[in-house]
Amino acid sequence: MPHRILLFIAVFVAVLCIEGTRAQQITQQPGQRPRRVTGNEQTTEPKKASTGADEVDEGDVVRVDTQLVSVPTVVTDSVGRPLSGLKPENFRVIEDGQPQTIANFGTTETPFEIALLLDTSGSTRDDVALIRSAANTFIEALRPGDRVGIVAFNMARTVAEPIAAVEVLAPLTSDREALRAAIDNLGASQGTPYYDALQRVADSIFRDPPKDDMRGRRAVVALTDGVDSSSSSDFATAKVKMSRAGIACYFIQVNTEDFVEERLMKDCLDDGQLTLSQRQIQRYRELFFPKAKAETFNSFCEMGPFERMSISRELYNLARREMNDLARVSGGRSFVAATLADTRAAFARVAQDIGTLYSLGYYPTNKARDGKFRSIKLEVRGLKEKAQIRARDGYYAPKE
């Protein structure tokens, strides 16, 4: 009997040793990858010194997915002069009434990433050389660290007929020679896919997440009259895209209205006549006469001259409202160029404005991924004089 007890104890101890060795091997298994969590996790264990990320076991279920919200900001004094030298403690960010903590801050000296959108359609086709010159002047006015991508319109040949298309002439680069070469390749189109171009800027030029030092320092600078004639997208979709990408929008509004109206009034058999596209007419009907029958607006050539002029003017007014709205909500600006000859001066003002932008970033306390609009209010404090602030007024939350 004692021998059996001793044998049982020996076997039991051996099993414990084997299980202990297996547990140690599992704990030290080199192929197991810990996950990193950047949020504030609750734990009953005392926190150890960390470099900014905690490691958790593979079996734990932890989901932290927070979007950094970027807020490009210009601060000026009472007469409009930019104020430099501000620090994070000079700013207070409020989202939907709740104060937020600034997690990212870029000074006015930090480089910028810019998408340059050049509209070479319709009435600007004869002025491509001028547009090239103005665009090159703008690029030369930027700082050495700034990166630029170039987007324009061209004709894409399909099986049926040529159509206006958005073309990326250059991705983001600081190579000035490459940018000049891209500008030299500017083409022209017989339509204006303006809304599609804004989406292309968000989806292609700014496809990759920004580097840490570029957060909140992205902008699109568009030379256009803003009258879309051929996009498959619409303004509301483009606006949401730009907002979610945190892109400041600058517009140099070229006035081509008189030129277009003069050609719209010509007879349909006249070679110099310009027609409204079917998409323009359809957009006009949907926005201004939603209850009207579609067949009422079927044929441009069956419309009277005053009806053509009325539609054109409404579309131009709509375009100006859309550009001003997008500039305002994104923290950018709109500049009016009475003629294409004024574009050089307008580009210089845009370059100057971009050079005075601060960028603030915060992780919102509201973590809901509901796709809803969140309002942003920015305050400046600690200054001796009254300051004026221009910044985006909100953003659309991510959506599941």
SEMIDO-970457 format. One line per field, with one value per residue (C-alpha): residue number from 1; x, y, z negated. Coordinates in Angstrom, 2 decimals. Layout:
! SEMIDO-970457
k NUM / ...
x X / ...
y Y / ...
z Z / ...
END
This chain:
! SEMIDO-970457
k 1 / 2 / 3 / 4 / 5 / 6 / 7 / 8 / 9 / 10 / 11 / 12 / 13 / 14 / 15 / 16 / 17 / 18 / 19 / 20 / 21 / 22 / 23 / 24 / 25 / 26 / 27 / 28 / 29 / 30 / 31 / 32 / 33 / 34 / 35 / 36 / 37 / 38 / 39 / 40 / 41 / 42 / 43 / 44 / 45 / 46 / 47 / 48 / 49 / 50 / 51 / 52 / 53 / 54 / 55 / 56 / 57 / 58 / 59 / 60 / 61 / 62 / 63 / 64 / 65 / 66 / 67 / 68 / 69 / 70 / 71 / 72 / 73 / 74 / 75 / 76 / 77 / 78 / 79 / 80 / 81 / 82 / 83 / 84 / 85 / 86 / 87 / 88 / 89 / 90 / 91 / 92 / 93 / 94 / 95 / 96 / 97 / 98 / 99 / 100 / 101 / 102 / 103 / 104 / 105 / 106 / 107 / 108 / 109 / 110 / 111 / 112 / 113 / 114 / 115 / 116 / 117 / 118 / 119 / 120 / 121 / 122 / 123 / 124 / 125 / 126 / 127 / 128 / 129 / 130 / 131 / 132 / 133 / 134 / 135 / 136 / 137 / 138 / 139 / 140 / 141 / 142 / 143 / 144 / 145 / 146 / 147 / 148 / 149 / 150 / 151 / 152 / 153 / 154 / 155 / 156 / 157 / 158 / 159 / 160 / 161 / 162 / 163 / 164 / 165 / 166 / 167 / 168 / 169 / 170 / 171 / 172 / 173 / 174 / 175 / 176 / 177 / 178 / 179 / 180 / 181 / 182 / 183 / 184 / 185 / 186 / 187 / 188 / 189 / 190 / 191 / 192 / 193 / 194 / 195 / 196 / 197 / 198 / 199 / 200 / 201 / 202 / 203 / 204 / 205 / 206 / 207 / 208 / 209 / 210 / 211 / 212 / 213 / 214 / 215 / 216 / 217 / 218 / 219 / 220 / 221 / 222 / 223 / 224 / 225 / 226 / 227 / 228 / 229 / 230 / 231 / 232 / 233 / 234 / 235 / 236 / 237 / 238 / 239 / 240 / 241 / 242 / 243 / 244 / 245 / 246 / 247 / 248 / 249 / 250 / 251 / 252 / 253 / 254 / 255 / 256 / 257 / 258 / 259 / 260 / 261 / 262 / 263 / 264 / 265 / 266 / 267 / 268 / 269 / 270 / 271 / 272 / 273 / 274 / 275 / 276 / 277 / 278 / 279 / 280 / 281 / 282 / 283 / 284 / 285 / 286 / 287 / 288 / 289 / 290 / 291 / 292 / 293 / 294 / 295 / 296 / 297 / 298 / 299 / 300 / 301 / 302 / 303 / 304 / 305 / 306 / 307 / 308 / 309 / 310 / 311 / 312 / 313 / 314 / 315 / 316 / 317 / 318 / 319 / 320 / 321 / 322 / 323 / 324 / 325 / 326 / 327 / 328 / 329 / 330 / 331 / 332 / 333 / 334 / 335 / 336 / 337 / 338 / 339 / 340 / 341 / 342 / 343 / 344 / 345 / 346 / 347 / 348 / 349 / 350 / 351 / 352 / 353 / 354 / 355 / 356 / 357 / 358 / 359 / 360 / 361 / 362 / 363 / 364 / 365 / 366 / 367 / 368 / 369 / 370 / 371 / 372 / 373 / 374 / 375 / 376 / 377 / 378 / 379 / 380 / 381 / 382 / 383 / 384 / 385 / 386 / 387 / 388 / 389 / 390 / 391 / 392 / 393 / 394 / 395 / 396 / 397 / 398 / 399 / 400
x 0.00 / 2.78 / 4.48 / 1.27 / 0.96 / 4.57 / 4.03 / 0.87 / 2.67 / 5.55 / 3.21 / 1.25 / 4.43 / 5.60 / 2.30 / 2.54 / 6.05 / 4.99 / 1.97 / 4.15 / 6.65 / 3.90 / 2.39 / 5.80 / 6.29 / 2.91 / 3.62 / 6.98 / 5.84 / 7.63 / 5.00 / 2.25 / 1.61 / 0.32 / -2.08 / -1.49 / -4.16 / -3.93 / -7.10 / -7.50 / -8.32 / -9.57 / -7.48 / -7.22 / -3.43 / -1.11 / 0.01 / 3.60 / 5.70 / 4.75 / 5.88 / 2.34 / 0.84 / -0.27 / 0.01 / -2.84 / -3.16 / -4.43 / -7.49 / -8.68 / -11.35 / -10.40 / -11.52 / -10.19 / -10.81 / -10.80 / -10.55 / -8.22 / -10.17 / -8.01 / -8.86 / -6.89 / -7.01 / -6.06 / -5.82 / -5.59 / -5.66 / -8.41 / -7.11 / -6.58 / -2.85 / -1.94 / -0.81 / 2.20 / 3.90 / 0.73 / 0.94 / -1.54 / -2.48 / -3.73 / -6.51 / -9.68 / -11.63 / -15.30 / -17.29 / -21.07 / -20.64 / -18.04 / -14.40 / -11.82 / -8.14 / -5.71 / -3.54 / -1.81 / -0.52 / 1.21 / 2.64 / 2.53 / 6.02 / 4.95 / 4.80 / 1.52 / 0.10 / -1.93 / -4.06 / -4.12 / -7.31 / -7.17 / -10.37 / -9.49 / -12.99 / -15.49 / -14.65 / -11.16 / -9.91 / -8.46 / -6.52 / -4.59 / -1.27 / -2.35 / -3.50 / -0.14 / 1.70 / -0.47 / -0.16 / 3.64 / 3.72 / 1.62 / 3.94 / 6.99 / 5.35 / 5.04 / 7.68 / 10.33 / 8.76 / 5.25 / 4.06 / 1.66 / -0.49 / -2.12 / -5.60 / -7.16 / -9.76 / -9.15 / -11.07 / -11.37 / -12.32 / -14.96 / -16.55 / -19.39 / -17.85 / -15.24 / -16.30 / -14.81 / -12.76 / -10.74 / -7.01 / -4.32 / -1.31 / 0.97 / 0.70 / 1.86 / 5.48 / 7.92 / 9.80 / 9.23 / 10.54 / 8.06 / 5.24 / 6.22 / 6.30 / 2.80 / 1.48 / 2.97 / 0.79 / -2.46 / -5.16 / -8.68 / -12.16 / -15.59 / -17.24 / -16.69 / -16.67 / -16.06 / -17.81 / -16.03 / -12.73 / -13.30 / -13.97 / -10.84 / -8.80 / -10.05 / -9.81 / -6.58 / -4.37 / -5.09 / -5.73 / -2.94 / -3.19 / -1.06 / 2.26 / 2.27 / 3.79 / 1.24 / -1.91 / -4.46 / -2.31 / -4.02 / -5.84 / -7.32 / -6.84 / -9.29 / -9.24 / -12.75 / -16.10 / -17.64 / -20.40 / -20.51 / -21.73 / -20.74 / -20.14 / -21.74 / -21.48 / -23.15 / -22.18 / -23.55 / -21.44 / -18.32 / -18.84 / -19.05 / -15.93 / -13.91 / -15.18 / -14.30 / -10.84 / -10.28 / -9.29 / -9.33 / -10.91 / -9.70 / -11.43 / -10.28 / -13.62 / -13.19 / -16.18 / -17.01 / -20.72 / -20.88 / -18.88 / -21.08 / -24.35 / -23.34 / -22.75 / -25.88 / -27.98 / -26.75 / -28.80 / -28.24 / -26.98 / -24.28 / -20.78 / -20.00 / -23.05 / -22.69 / -25.30 / -26.22 / -25.58 / -28.44 / -27.02 / -27.04 / -30.65 / -31.59 / -29.87 / -31.64 / -35.02 / -34.39 / -33.25 / -35.54 / -38.60 / -38.67 / -42.36 / -42.00 / -42.14 / -38.79 / -39.90 / -40.45 / -36.67 / -35.72 / -34.34 / -32.02 / -32.58 / -36.36 / -35.92 / -36.29 / -33.29 / -34.57 / -35.18 / -31.61 / -30.24 / -32.35 / -31.06 / -27.46 / -27.71 / -29.29 / -26.51 / -23.80 / -25.41 / -25.65 / -21.96 / -20.89 / -22.99 / -21.50 / -17.90 / -18.43 / -20.15 / -17.41 / -14.70 / -16.46 / -17.17 / -13.65 / -11.74 / -10.57 / -11.42 / -12.87 / -11.23 / -12.94 / -10.95 / -12.90 / -10.88 / -8.36 / -5.70 / -6.43 / -5.64 / -1.95 / -2.75 / -5.42 / -2.96 / -0.49 / -3.13 / -3.97 / -0.28 / 0.04 / -3.06 / -1.93 / 1.40 / -0.40 / -2.42 / -2.12 / -3.38 / -5.02 / -6.03 / -8.07 / -9.61 / -13.33 / -14.84 / -17.94 / -16.91 / -20.21 / -19.71 / -23.09 / -22.12 / -23.72 / -22.45 / -20.54 / -20.12 / -16.75 / -16.18 / -12.66 / -11.61 / -8.31 / -7.24 / -4.27 / -3.85 / -3.60 / -5.74 / -8.93 / -8.33 / -10.37 / -10.50 / -11.24 / -11.58 / -13.82 / -17.19 / -17.63 / -17.18 / -19.06 / -18.34 / -17.27 / -20.07 / -20.15
y 0.00 / 2.58 / 1.73 / 2.55 / 5.92 / 6.81 / 5.81 / 7.98 / 11.00 / 10.58 / 10.43 / 13.48 / 15.57 / 14.56 / 15.66 / 19.05 / 19.56 / 18.72 / 21.07 / 23.85 / 23.46 / 23.55 / 26.69 / 28.40 / 27.43 / 28.83 / 32.11 / 32.53 / 31.33 / 33.68 / 33.43 / 34.99 / 38.62 / 41.01 / 43.75 / 47.40 / 49.60 / 53.34 / 54.06 / 54.41 / 50.91 / 50.14 / 47.66 / 46.49 / 46.05 / 48.97 / 50.63 / 50.20 / 52.79 / 52.81 / 54.41 / 55.20 / 51.77 / 48.96 / 45.29 / 42.89 / 39.15 / 37.80 / 36.37 / 39.73 / 41.54 / 45.21 / 47.56 / 51.11 / 52.90 / 56.67 / 59.20 / 62.17 / 65.28 / 67.91 / 71.60 / 73.91 / 77.39 / 80.94 / 83.55 / 87.25 / 90.51 / 93.11 / 94.42 / 91.00 / 90.50 / 86.84 / 86.15 / 83.85 / 82.25 / 80.84 / 77.65 / 74.84 / 76.48 / 79.51 / 77.40 / 75.84 / 73.32 / 72.58 / 69.87 / 69.93 / 71.96 / 69.63 / 70.77 / 68.58 / 67.89 / 69.00 / 66.00 / 67.31 / 70.79 / 72.18 / 75.68 / 78.01 / 76.85 / 73.21 / 72.08 / 71.61 / 69.11 / 70.71 / 69.36 / 71.85 / 71.46 / 73.23 / 73.62 / 73.72 / 73.13 / 75.22 / 78.90 / 78.44 / 76.15 / 79.06 / 80.26 / 77.11 / 78.92 / 81.57 / 78.89 / 77.12 / 80.34 / 81.13 / 77.58 / 77.64 / 80.99 / 79.50 / 76.51 / 78.75 / 80.81 / 77.75 / 76.75 / 74.13 / 71.48 / 71.82 / 68.96 / 69.40 / 67.09 / 68.26 / 67.33 / 68.57 / 67.69 / 65.97 / 64.08 / 60.31 / 58.41 / 55.75 / 53.30 / 55.74 / 59.23 / 61.31 / 62.38 / 64.76 / 62.95 / 63.75 / 63.21 / 63.09 / 64.72 / 64.42 / 62.75 / 64.59 / 65.62 / 68.38 / 67.94 / 71.29 / 70.05 / 67.15 / 69.58 / 71.94 / 68.99 / 67.96 / 71.49 / 71.50 / 68.44 / 70.25 / 69.22 / 70.53 / 69.06 / 69.79 / 69.23 / 69.99 / 66.95 / 69.28 / 67.23 / 64.08 / 65.97 / 66.89 / 63.24 / 62.24 / 64.62 / 62.91 / 59.35 / 59.58 / 62.56 / 62.21 / 58.47 / 57.61 / 58.79 / 61.87 / 61.59 / 62.82 / 66.19 / 66.68 / 66.02 / 68.79 / 70.38 / 69.36 / 71.62 / 71.70 / 74.84 / 74.92 / 77.31 / 76.96 / 78.61 / 75.74 / 74.97 / 71.19 / 69.77 / 66.11 / 64.54 / 61.29 / 62.51 / 65.49 / 68.34 / 66.80 / 63.67 / 65.66 / 67.91 / 64.95 / 63.41 / 66.58 / 67.02 / 63.49 / 63.87 / 67.12 / 69.08 / 72.89 / 74.13 / 77.19 / 78.42 / 80.91 / 81.67 / 82.60 / 84.45 / 82.89 / 83.68 / 86.42 / 84.40 / 81.32 / 83.24 / 84.84 / 81.44 / 79.91 / 82.49 / 81.40 / 79.19 / 75.43 / 75.30 / 77.89 / 76.40 / 78.83 / 77.80 / 76.26 / 73.92 / 73.03 / 69.35 / 67.00 / 66.53 / 70.28 / 70.54 / 67.55 / 69.06 / 72.37 / 70.64 / 68.56 / 71.54 / 74.31 / 72.50 / 69.09 / 68.55 / 69.32 / 66.52 / 65.39 / 65.65 / 69.39 / 69.82 / 67.21 / 69.32 / 72.28 / 73.43 / 73.60 / 76.08 / 79.79 / 82.12 / 83.62 / 80.17 / 79.16 / 82.34 / 81.80 / 78.24 / 79.35 / 82.14 / 79.87 / 77.30 / 79.96 / 81.32 / 77.76 / 77.15 / 80.29 / 79.33 / 75.82 / 77.04 / 79.66 / 77.09 / 74.49 / 77.07 / 78.27 / 74.89 / 73.59 / 76.60 / 77.69 / 80.77 / 81.85 / 84.43 / 86.04 / 86.55 / 88.81 / 87.48 / 84.74 / 87.45 / 88.05 / 84.46 / 85.13 / 87.62 / 85.28 / 82.38 / 84.60 / 85.38 / 81.68 / 80.79 / 83.53 / 82.34 / 78.70 / 79.84 / 81.25 / 78.14 / 76.42 / 72.87 / 71.41 / 67.80 / 66.08 / 62.70 / 63.39 / 62.32 / 61.23 / 57.83 / 57.03 / 55.95 / 57.20 / 59.28 / 62.39 / 65.95 / 67.28 / 71.03 / 72.53 / 75.83 / 77.19 / 79.85 / 81.70 / 82.86 / 84.50 / 87.27 / 90.97 / 92.01 / 90.69 / 87.99 / 86.73 / 82.98 / 81.08 / 77.29 / 74.46 / 74.49 / 70.74 / 67.28 / 64.06 / 61.23 / 57.85 / 55.42 / 51.68
z 0.00 / -0.87 / 2.45 / 4.33 / 2.55 / 3.37 / 7.01 / 7.26 / 5.79 / 8.23 / 11.23 / 10.01 / 9.61 / 13.09 / 14.64 / 12.89 / 14.23 / 17.80 / 17.68 / 16.21 / 19.03 / 21.68 / 20.16 / 20.19 / 23.85 / 24.80 / 22.97 / 24.72 / 28.14 / 30.59 / 33.33 / 31.23 / 32.16 / 29.48 / 30.56 / 29.83 / 28.35 / 28.35 / 26.39 / 22.63 / 21.41 / 17.89 / 15.91 / 12.33 / 12.63 / 11.95 / 15.20 / 16.28 / 18.08 / 21.73 / 24.96 / 26.02 / 26.86 / 24.55 / 25.48 / 24.83 / 25.22 / 28.52 / 26.81 / 25.51 / 27.52 / 27.68 / 30.45 / 30.62 / 33.91 / 33.51 / 36.31 / 35.92 / 36.94 / 38.65 / 38.47 / 40.82 / 39.29 / 40.23 / 37.44 / 38.28 / 36.35 / 36.60 / 39.94 / 41.50 / 40.94 / 40.20 / 36.63 / 36.36 / 33.36 / 31.78 / 29.72 / 28.93 / 25.64 / 27.58 / 29.12 / 27.74 / 29.83 / 29.12 / 30.89 / 30.52 / 27.34 / 25.80 / 25.29 / 27.04 / 26.37 / 29.09 / 30.00 / 33.12 / 33.96 / 37.03 / 37.18 / 40.17 / 41.12 / 41.57 / 45.25 / 47.09 / 49.60 / 52.40 / 55.24 / 58.10 / 60.16 / 63.53 / 65.55 / 69.25 / 70.57 / 72.51 / 72.62 / 71.15 / 73.93 / 75.88 / 72.83 / 71.92 / 72.36 / 69.84 / 67.41 / 67.73 / 66.95 / 63.91 / 62.57 / 62.85 / 61.04 / 58.24 / 57.82 / 57.69 / 54.92 / 52.66 / 50.12 / 50.95 / 48.68 / 50.09 / 52.30 / 55.21 / 57.34 / 60.58 / 61.85 / 65.11 / 67.72 / 71.03 / 73.69 / 73.22 / 76.35 / 75.84 / 78.27 / 78.96 / 78.81 / 76.94 / 73.45 / 70.90 / 68.28 / 65.17 / 65.58 / 62.87 / 64.54 / 61.50 / 58.08 / 54.97 / 55.43 / 54.48 / 57.78 / 59.49 / 62.83 / 62.82 / 62.02 / 64.83 / 67.24 / 66.11 / 66.64 / 70.15 / 70.87 / 70.04 / 72.46 / 73.03 / 72.91 / 74.29 / 70.94 / 67.25 / 64.91 / 61.97 / 59.24 / 60.42 / 60.21 / 56.55 / 55.77 / 57.70 / 55.56 / 52.38 / 53.75 / 55.74 / 54.87 / 51.14 / 51.17 / 48.70 / 45.09 / 44.41 / 42.63 / 39.06 / 39.97 / 42.76 / 40.73 / 41.29 / 43.97 / 47.19 / 49.63 / 53.10 / 55.18 / 58.10 / 61.05 / 62.47 / 63.09 / 61.09 / 63.61 / 63.94 / 67.23 / 67.39 / 63.96 / 62.95 / 59.35 / 57.66 / 55.36 / 52.14 / 52.59 / 53.44 / 50.41 / 48.02 / 49.57 / 49.10 / 45.54 / 44.48 / 45.99 / 44.06 / 47.18 / 47.16 / 50.40 / 52.28 / 55.42 / 58.01 / 59.64 / 63.27 / 64.73 / 68.09 / 67.93 / 70.57 / 73.08 / 72.55 / 72.77 / 76.05 / 77.61 / 76.07 / 77.89 / 81.32 / 83.59 / 83.19 / 86.80 / 86.08 / 85.71 / 82.87 / 80.86 / 77.40 / 75.94 / 72.40 / 71.80 / 71.01 / 67.51 / 66.93 / 68.05 / 65.91 / 62.85 / 63.47 / 63.64 / 60.50 / 58.44 / 59.65 / 61.10 / 59.40 / 60.22 / 63.93 / 66.47 / 67.81 / 71.43 / 70.94 / 70.87 / 73.44 / 76.28 / 75.88 / 79.48 / 78.95 / 76.09 / 76.66 / 76.23 / 72.97 / 71.49 / 72.38 / 70.76 / 67.63 / 67.18 / 67.73 / 65.17 / 62.57 / 63.05 / 62.70 / 59.53 / 58.21 / 58.97 / 57.10 / 54.07 / 54.05 / 54.27 / 51.56 / 49.34 / 49.75 / 49.08 / 45.94 / 44.35 / 45.07 / 43.75 / 47.21 / 49.30 / 52.62 / 54.85 / 57.84 / 61.04 / 63.37 / 66.30 / 66.80 / 66.88 / 63.17 / 62.23 / 61.59 / 58.82 / 57.42 / 57.29 / 55.42 / 52.79 / 52.40 / 51.91 / 49.30 / 47.47 / 47.40 / 45.94 / 42.88 / 41.97 / 38.62 / 38.34 / 35.25 / 34.74 / 32.06 / 31.33 / 30.71 / 27.42 / 29.34 / 30.72 / 32.46 / 36.09 / 37.25 / 40.31 / 38.79 / 39.05 / 36.04 / 35.62 / 34.71 / 32.93 / 32.56 / 30.05 / 29.64 / 26.21 / 24.47 / 27.07 / 26.29 / 29.23 / 30.75 / 33.36 / 36.28 / 36.98 / 40.17 / 39.84 / 40.96 / 39.23 / 38.89 / 40.36 / 41.07 / 38.65 / 40.06 / 40.74 / 40.14
END
